[in-house]
Amino acid sequence: MLQRLLRGGPEVEAVVAVIVALDADVLVLGGLDHDLRGDGLAALEVRLARAGAPYPHRIALRPNSGVATGLDLDGNGKRGEPRDAQGYGRFAGEGALAVLSRLPLGAAVDYSGFLWADLPGNLMPPGPPEVRAAQRLSSGGHWAVPVRLPDGGTLTLLTFYTTPPVFDGAEDRNGRRNHDEAAFWLRLLAGELPFAVPAAPLAVIGQPNLDPADGEGRRGAIAALMHHPALQDPAPRGTAGRSDPGQSGDPALDTALYDGLGGLRVDMILPSADLTLTGAGVLWPPDTDPLTAALQAASRHHPIWVDIALP
């Protein structure tokens, strides 16, 4: 990622153009490469600042992706493969999260070391004791990031990035893990975990990698999260006017387009119920929009946004 940012090119310019157009005060990005010194994220911030969109405050904690376990987690008789890491990754730090902000950020709480087997009611498949004792729940990251508001208050972002519920076998390991990665927030908000319950106002924001209506996956946890009484689903919509024959969900709610699958709603922002929302959307305009080419070059995912009225 750092090399591509320094070298530049159409993809880099597209990513910058989309972020500039989004004009968010606080931005959560997924699919980045994490490095110890933060050089990659710093290089991105330099390009954004040159384009007139500076983000002076940023947080990027080490993800579980690519972190070696020394175990055969996928049970294929081999060790040291990408699927044997704490989260899928060809190298440590692949597919990481980052938070960029125009507002100051406080010290983040990192839940990424929490063991899958310790989640109440978990769906972890049976396995050797050494796997249950080592396997973390989070495939990417689960964080609580405080955003310092102008009035002196705090808005906490509960941000996460999960494994897709596919690319496994009959044991449905990824499907089970994807479910439990969303269920983590349910247990946290219920006070059932060994962490302090985050205080409102807050927002669950990230990539659950599971459409609540279409595609594969176990939808119980994400459905419960979307309908949680402490949260609200603004149902952000795009304006592309797309159709997806054969699917159950509203195509306007989709946030990503996959070959052979069509559009899916796999990215979400769920603000707490105490917040007043003034707008929400998916940055997915019609094909005739000048920004469409940049969106297509930047990612298969389209940004979602929510505007809130500060107290």
DRENDO-1510 file (C-alpha; in Angstrom, 1 decimal, always signed):
<recs>
REC; n; res; u; v; w
REC; 1; MET; +0.0; +0.0; +0.0 .
REC; 2; LEU; +2.8; +2.4; +0.9 .
REC; 3; GLN; +4.5; +1.8; -2.4 .
REC; 4; ARG; +1.4; +2.4; -4.4 .
REC; 5; LEU; +0.6; +5.6; -2.4 .
REC; 6; LEU; +4.1; +7.0; -3.1 .
REC; 7; ARG; +4.0; +6.0; -6.7 .
REC; 8; GLY; +0.5; +7.3; -7.3 .
REC; 9; GLY; -1.7; +6.2; -10.2 .
REC; 10; PRO; -5.4; +6.0; -11.2 .
REC; 11; GLU; -6.4; +3.8; -8.2 .
REC; 12; VAL; -4.8; +6.1; -5.7 .
REC; 13; GLU; -6.3; +9.2; -7.3 .
REC; 14; ALA; -9.7; +7.5; -7.3 .
REC; 15; VAL; -9.6; +6.7; -3.6 .
REC; 16; VAL; -8.6; +10.3; -2.9 .
REC; 17; ALA; -11.3; +11.7; -5.1 .
REC; 18; VAL; -14.0; +9.6; -3.4 .
REC; 19; ILE; -12.9; +10.6; +0.1 .
REC; 20; VAL; -12.8; +14.3; -0.9 .
REC; 21; ALA; -16.3; +14.0; -2.3 .
REC; 22; LEU; -17.5; +12.2; +0.8 .
REC; 23; ASP; -16.4; +15.1; +2.9 .
REC; 24; ALA; -16.8; +13.2; +6.2 .
REC; 25; ASP; -15.7; +14.7; +9.6 .
REC; 26; VAL; -14.8; +11.2; +10.8 .
REC; 27; LEU; -14.0; +8.4; +8.4 .
REC; 28; VAL; -13.5; +4.6; +9.0 .
REC; 29; LEU; -11.5; +2.9; +6.3 .
REC; 30; GLY; -11.1; -0.9; +5.8 .
REC; 31; GLY; -8.8; -3.0; +3.6 .
REC; 32; LEU; -5.7; -1.0; +4.4 .
REC; 33; ASP; -2.2; -2.4; +5.1 .
REC; 34; HIS; -1.0; -1.9; +8.7 .
REC; 35; ASP; +2.6; -1.1; +9.4 .
REC; 36; LEU; +4.3; -0.6; +12.7 .
REC; 37; ARG; +5.2; +3.0; +12.2 .
REC; 38; GLY; +2.1; +4.1; +10.4 .
REC; 39; ASP; +3.9; +5.1; +7.3 .
REC; 40; GLY; +1.2; +3.9; +4.9 .
REC; 41; LEU; -1.6; +5.8; +6.7 .
REC; 42; ALA; +0.6; +8.9; +6.9 .
REC; 43; ALA; +1.2; +8.7; +3.2 .
REC; 44; LEU; -2.5; +8.6; +2.6 .
REC; 45; GLU; -3.1; +11.5; +4.8 .
REC; 46; VAL; -0.5; +13.6; +2.9 .
REC; 47; ARG; -2.3; +12.9; -0.3 .
REC; 48; LEU; -5.6; +13.8; +1.2 .
REC; 49; ALA; -4.2; +17.0; +2.6 .
REC; 50; ARG; -2.8; +18.0; -0.8 .
REC; 51; ALA; -6.3; +17.4; -2.2 .
REC; 52; GLY; -7.8; +19.8; +0.3 .
REC; 53; ALA; -9.1; +17.1; +2.7 .
REC; 54; PRO; -6.7; +17.0; +5.7 .
REC; 55; TYR; -7.4; +14.5; +8.5 .
REC; 56; PRO; -4.9; +15.4; +11.3 .
REC; 57; HIS; -6.1; +12.8; +13.7 .
REC; 58; ARG; -5.9; +9.1; +13.0 .
REC; 59; ILE; -5.8; +5.7; +14.7 .
REC; 60; ALA; -4.7; +2.4; +13.2 .
REC; 61; LEU; -4.3; -0.5; +15.7 .
REC; 62; ARG; -2.6; -3.7; +14.8 .
REC; 63; PRO; -5.2; -6.1; +13.3 .
REC; 64; ASN; -5.4; -9.9; +13.8 .
REC; 65; SER; -5.1; -10.5; +10.1 .
REC; 66; GLY; -1.9; -12.4; +9.2 .
REC; 67; VAL; -0.8; -12.7; +12.9 .
REC; 68; ALA; +0.7; -16.2; +13.1 .
REC; 69; THR; -0.6; -18.7; +15.6 .
REC; 70; GLY; +1.7; -21.6; +14.9 .
REC; 71; LEU; -1.4; -23.8; +14.8 .
REC; 72; ASP; -3.3; -25.6; +12.0 .
REC; 73; LEU; -6.5; -23.6; +12.4 .
REC; 74; ASP; -8.2; -24.8; +9.2 .
REC; 75; GLY; -7.4; -28.4; +9.9 .
REC; 76; ASN; -5.8; -29.2; +6.5 .
REC; 77; GLY; -2.7; -30.7; +8.0 .
REC; 78; LYS; -0.5; -27.7; +7.2 .
REC; 79; ARG; +0.7; -24.7; +9.3 .
REC; 80; GLY; +1.7; -21.2; +8.5 .
REC; 81; GLU; -0.8; -20.6; +5.8 .
REC; 82; PRO; -3.0; -17.5; +5.5 .
REC; 83; ARG; -6.0; -19.3; +7.1 .
REC; 84; ASP; -3.8; -20.4; +10.0 .
REC; 85; ALA; -3.4; -16.8; +11.2 .
REC; 86; GLN; -5.6; -15.2; +13.8 .
REC; 87; GLY; -7.4; -13.6; +10.9 .
REC; 88; TYR; -6.9; -14.5; +7.2 .
REC; 89; GLY; -3.8; -12.7; +5.9 .
REC; 90; ARG; -0.9; -13.4; +3.6 .
REC; 91; PHE; +1.1; -11.1; +5.9 .
REC; 92; ALA; +0.7; -9.5; +9.2 .
REC; 93; GLY; -1.4; -6.4; +8.9 .
REC; 94; GLU; -3.2; -7.2; +5.6 .
REC; 95; GLY; -6.7; -5.8; +5.4 .
REC; 96; ALA; -6.6; -3.5; +8.4 .
REC; 97; LEU; -8.8; -0.8; +9.8 .
REC; 98; ALA; -8.1; +2.9; +10.3 .
REC; 99; VAL; -10.0; +5.9; +11.7 .
REC; 100; LEU; -9.3; +9.3; +10.2 .
REC; 101; SER; -10.8; +12.4; +11.8 .
REC; 102; ARG; -11.0; +16.2; +11.7 .
REC; 103; LEU; -11.9; +16.0; +15.4 .
REC; 104; PRO; -9.5; +14.9; +18.1 .
REC; 105; LEU; -9.5; +11.2; +19.0 .
REC; 106; GLY; -9.1; +9.8; +22.5 .
REC; 107; ALA; -7.3; +6.6; +23.5 .
REC; 108; ALA; -8.9; +3.6; +21.8 .
REC; 109; VAL; -10.0; +0.4; +23.5 .
REC; 110; ASP; -8.9; -2.7; +21.6 .
REC; 111; TYR; -11.0; -5.8; +22.0 .
REC; 112; SER; -9.2; -7.7; +19.3 .
REC; 113; GLY; -7.4; -10.0; +21.7 .
REC; 114; PHE; -10.7; -11.4; +23.1 .
REC; 115; LEU; -10.9; -15.2; +22.7 .
REC; 116; TRP; -13.7; -16.6; +20.5 .
REC; 117; ALA; -14.3; -19.4; +23.1 .
REC; 118; ASP; -15.0; -16.8; +25.8 .
REC; 119; LEU; -18.0; -15.2; +24.0 .
REC; 120; PRO; -21.2; -16.2; +25.8 .
REC; 121; GLY; -23.3; -18.4; +23.5 .
REC; 122; ASN; -20.6; -18.6; +20.9 .
REC; 123; LEU; -20.9; -20.8; +17.8 .
REC; 124; MET; -17.3; -21.8; +17.6 .
REC; 125; PRO; -17.0; -25.2; +16.0 .
REC; 126; PRO; -15.5; -28.1; +17.9 .
REC; 127; GLY; -11.7; -28.3; +17.8 .
REC; 128; PRO; -8.5; -29.2; +19.7 .
REC; 129; PRO; -8.1; -27.5; +23.1 .
REC; 130; GLU; -5.0; -25.6; +21.8 .
REC; 131; VAL; -7.1; -24.0; +19.1 .
REC; 132; ARG; -9.9; -22.9; +21.5 .
REC; 133; ALA; -7.2; -21.6; +23.9 .
REC; 134; ALA; -5.6; -19.4; +21.2 .
REC; 135; GLN; -8.2; -18.4; +18.6 .
REC; 136; ARG; -9.3; -14.8; +18.9 .
REC; 137; LEU; -12.8; -13.9; +17.9 .
REC; 138; SER; -11.9; -10.8; +15.8 .
REC; 139; SER; -10.7; -11.7; +12.4 .
REC; 140; GLY; -9.8; -8.0; +11.7 .
REC; 141; GLY; -10.4; -5.7; +14.6 .
REC; 142; HIS; -12.9; -4.6; +17.2 .
REC; 143; TRP; -12.2; -1.2; +18.7 .
REC; 144; ALA; -13.9; +1.5; +20.7 .
REC; 145; VAL; -12.6; +4.9; +19.5 .
REC; 146; PRO; -13.7; +8.1; +21.4 .
REC; 147; VAL; -14.2; +11.1; +19.2 .
REC; 148; ARG; -13.9; +14.4; +21.1 .
REC; 149; LEU; -16.8; +16.7; +20.1 .
REC; 150; PRO; -16.7; +20.5; +20.0 .
REC; 151; ASP; -18.9; +20.9; +23.1 .
REC; 152; GLY; -16.5; +18.8; +25.1 .
REC; 153; GLY; -18.5; +15.6; +24.9 .
REC; 154; THR; -17.5; +12.2; +23.4 .
REC; 155; LEU; -19.0; +10.1; +20.6 .
REC; 156; THR; -17.7; +6.5; +20.8 .
REC; 157; LEU; -17.2; +4.6; +17.5 .
REC; 158; LEU; -17.6; +0.8; +17.9 .
REC; 159; THR; -15.8; -0.1; +14.8 .
REC; 160; PHE; -15.1; -3.6; +13.3 .
REC; 161; TYR; -14.2; -5.6; +10.3 .
REC; 162; THR; -15.2; -9.2; +10.0 .
REC; 163; THR; -14.5; -12.3; +8.0 .
REC; 164; PRO; -16.9; -13.1; +5.1 .
REC; 165; PRO; -19.2; -16.0; +6.0 .
REC; 166; VAL; -17.8; -18.0; +3.0 .
REC; 167; PHE; -14.6; -19.6; +1.8 .
REC; 168; ASP; -14.8; -22.6; +4.3 .
REC; 169; GLY; -16.2; -26.1; +4.4 .
REC; 170; ALA; -19.1; -28.0; +5.9 .
REC; 171; GLU; -18.1; -26.9; +9.4 .
REC; 172; ASP; -19.1; -23.3; +8.4 .
REC; 173; ARG; -16.2; -21.9; +10.4 .
REC; 174; ASN; -16.3; -18.5; +8.7 .
REC; 175; GLY; -20.1; -18.3; +8.8 .
REC; 176; ARG; -20.1; -19.1; +12.6 .
REC; 177; ARG; -17.3; -16.6; +13.2 .
REC; 178; ASN; -18.9; -13.9; +11.2 .
REC; 179; HIS; -22.1; -14.3; +13.3 .
REC; 180; ASP; -20.2; -14.1; +16.5 .
REC; 181; GLU; -18.1; -11.1; +15.5 .
REC; 182; ALA; -21.4; -9.2; +15.2 .
REC; 183; ALA; -22.7; -10.8; +18.4 .
REC; 184; PHE; -19.7; -9.4; +20.3 .
REC; 185; TRP; -21.4; -6.0; +20.2 .
REC; 186; LEU; -24.6; -7.4; +21.5 .
REC; 187; ARG; -22.8; -9.0; +24.5 .
REC; 188; LEU; -20.8; -5.9; +25.1 .
REC; 189; LEU; -23.9; -3.6; +25.2 .
REC; 190; ALA; -25.6; -6.1; +27.5 .
REC; 191; GLY; -22.8; -6.0; +30.0 .
REC; 192; GLU; -22.0; -9.7; +29.5 .
REC; 193; LEU; -18.2; -9.2; +28.8 .
REC; 194; PRO; -15.3; -8.3; +31.0 .
REC; 195; PHE; -15.2; -4.8; +29.6 .
REC; 196; ALA; -16.9; -1.6; +30.6 .
REC; 197; VAL; -20.2; -1.0; +28.7 .
REC; 198; PRO; -19.7; +1.9; +26.3 .
REC; 199; ALA; -21.8; +5.0; +27.2 .
REC; 200; ALA; -24.0; +6.7; +24.7 .
REC; 201; PRO; -23.7; +8.6; +22.4 .
REC; 202; LEU; -22.1; +5.9; +20.2 .
REC; 203; ALA; -22.2; +4.3; +16.8 .
REC; 204; VAL; -21.5; +0.8; +15.6 .
REC; 205; ILE; -19.7; +1.4; +12.4 .
REC; 206; GLY; -17.8; -1.0; +10.1 .
REC; 207; GLN; -18.1; -3.9; +7.7 .
REC; 208; PRO; -20.1; -6.9; +9.1 .
REC; 209; ASN; -19.6; -8.6; +5.7 .
REC; 210; LEU; -23.2; -9.9; +5.8 .
REC; 211; ASP; -26.3; -8.7; +4.0 .
REC; 212; PRO; -29.3; -8.9; +6.3 .
REC; 213; ALA; -31.5; -10.2; +3.4 .
REC; 214; ASP; -29.3; -11.8; +0.6 .
REC; 215; GLY; -26.3; -13.9; +0.2 .
REC; 216; GLU; -24.9; -16.6; +2.5 .
REC; 217; GLY; -24.5; -16.3; +6.3 .
REC; 218; ARG; -26.1; -16.6; +9.7 .
REC; 219; ARG; -28.2; -13.5; +10.1 .
REC; 220; GLY; -29.3; -13.8; +13.7 .
REC; 221; ALA; -26.7; -11.5; +15.3 .
REC; 222; ILE; -26.7; -8.8; +12.6 .
REC; 223; ALA; -30.5; -8.7; +12.7 .
REC; 224; ALA; -30.5; -8.4; +16.5 .
REC; 225; LEU; -27.9; -5.6; +16.2 .
REC; 226; MET; -29.9; -3.7; +13.6 .
REC; 227; HIS; -33.0; -3.9; +15.7 .
REC; 228; HIS; -31.3; -3.3; +19.1 .
REC; 229; PRO; -33.3; -0.8; +21.2 .
REC; 230; ALA; -30.2; +1.2; +22.0 .
REC; 231; LEU; -29.4; +1.7; +18.3 .
REC; 232; GLN; -31.1; +2.9; +15.2 .
REC; 233; ASP; -30.7; +1.9; +11.6 .
REC; 234; PRO; -30.8; +4.9; +9.3 .
REC; 235; ALA; -31.0; +2.6; +6.3 .
REC; 236; PRO; -28.7; +4.6; +4.0 .
REC; 237; ARG; -29.7; +4.5; +0.4 .
REC; 238; GLY; -27.9; +5.0; -2.9 .
REC; 239; THR; -29.4; +6.9; -5.9 .
REC; 240; ALA; -28.2; +4.7; -8.7 .
REC; 241; GLY; -31.6; +3.3; -9.4 .
REC; 242; ARG; -30.2; -0.2; -9.6 .
REC; 243; SER; -32.2; -3.5; -9.8 .
REC; 244; ASP; -31.1; -7.0; -8.6 .
REC; 245; PRO; -33.6; -9.5; -10.0 .
REC; 246; GLY; -33.9; -12.6; -7.7 .
REC; 247; GLN; -32.7; -10.8; -4.6 .
REC; 248; SER; -34.9; -10.1; -1.5 .
REC; 249; GLY; -33.3; -6.9; -0.3 .
REC; 250; ASP; -33.8; -3.4; -1.6 .
REC; 251; PRO; -30.9; -2.7; -4.1 .
REC; 252; ALA; -30.8; +0.9; -3.0 .
REC; 253; LEU; -29.5; -0.3; +0.4 .
REC; 254; ASP; -26.6; -2.2; -1.2 .
REC; 255; THR; -23.0; -1.0; -0.4 .
REC; 256; ALA; -20.9; -3.4; -2.6 .
REC; 257; LEU; -21.1; -5.1; -5.9 .
REC; 258; TYR; -19.8; -8.6; -6.4 .
REC; 259; ASP; -19.3; -10.6; -9.6 .
REC; 260; GLY; -21.8; -13.4; -9.8 .
REC; 261; LEU; -23.6; -12.2; -6.7 .
REC; 262; GLY; -24.8; -8.7; -7.4 .
REC; 263; GLY; -25.2; -6.0; -4.9 .
REC; 264; LEU; -25.1; -6.7; -1.1 .
REC; 265; ARG; -25.5; -4.5; +2.0 .
REC; 266; VAL; -22.3; -5.4; +3.8 .
REC; 267; ASP; -21.3; -2.1; +5.4 .
REC; 268; MET; -23.3; -0.4; +8.2 .
REC; 269; ILE; -23.5; +2.5; +10.6 .
REC; 270; LEU; -25.9; +2.1; +13.5 .
REC; 271; PRO; -25.9; +5.3; +15.7 .
REC; 272; SER; -27.3; +5.1; +19.2 .
REC; 273; ALA; -30.9; +5.9; +19.6 .
REC; 274; ASP; -30.3; +9.1; +21.5 .
REC; 275; LEU; -28.7; +10.8; +18.5 .
REC; 276; THR; -30.6; +13.0; +16.1 .
REC; 277; LEU; -29.9; +12.1; +12.5 .
REC; 278; THR; -30.2; +14.7; +9.7 .
REC; 279; GLY; -29.3; +12.5; +6.8 .
REC; 280; ALA; -27.9; +9.2; +5.6 .
REC; 281; GLY; -26.9; +7.7; +2.3 .
REC; 282; VAL; -24.8; +5.4; +0.2 .
REC; 283; LEU; -22.4; +7.2; -2.2 .
REC; 284; TRP; -23.7; +5.2; -5.2 .
REC; 285; PRO; -24.9; +7.7; -7.8 .
REC; 286; PRO; -26.3; +6.9; -11.3 .
REC; 287; ASP; -23.7; +5.8; -13.9 .
REC; 288; THR; -24.0; +9.2; -15.6 .
REC; 289; ASP; -22.6; +11.0; -12.5 .
REC; 290; PRO; -19.0; +12.3; -12.9 .
REC; 291; LEU; -17.9; +10.5; -9.7 .
REC; 292; THR; -19.0; +7.1; -10.8 .
REC; 293; ALA; -15.7; +6.3; -12.6 .
REC; 294; ALA; -13.7; +7.1; -9.5 .
REC; 295; LEU; -16.0; +5.0; -7.3 .
REC; 296; GLN; -15.6; +2.0; -9.5 .
REC; 297; ALA; -11.8; +2.4; -9.6 .
REC; 298; ALA; -11.5; +2.9; -5.9 .
REC; 299; SER; -13.3; -0.2; -4.5 .
REC; 300; ARG; -16.1; -2.6; -5.0 .
REC; 301; HIS; -17.5; -1.0; -1.8 .
REC; 302; HIS; -19.3; +2.3; -1.8 .
REC; 303; PRO; -19.0; +4.6; +1.2 .
REC; 304; ILE; -22.0; +5.0; +3.5 .
REC; 305; TRP; -22.5; +8.1; +5.5 .
REC; 306; VAL; -24.7; +9.4; +8.3 .
REC; 307; ASP; -25.1; +13.0; +9.4 .
REC; 308; ILE; -25.9; +13.7; +13.1 .
REC; 309; ALA; -26.9; +16.9; +14.9 .
REC; 310; LEU; -24.5; +17.5; +17.7 .
REC; 311; PRO; -26.1; +18.3; +21.1 .
</recs>
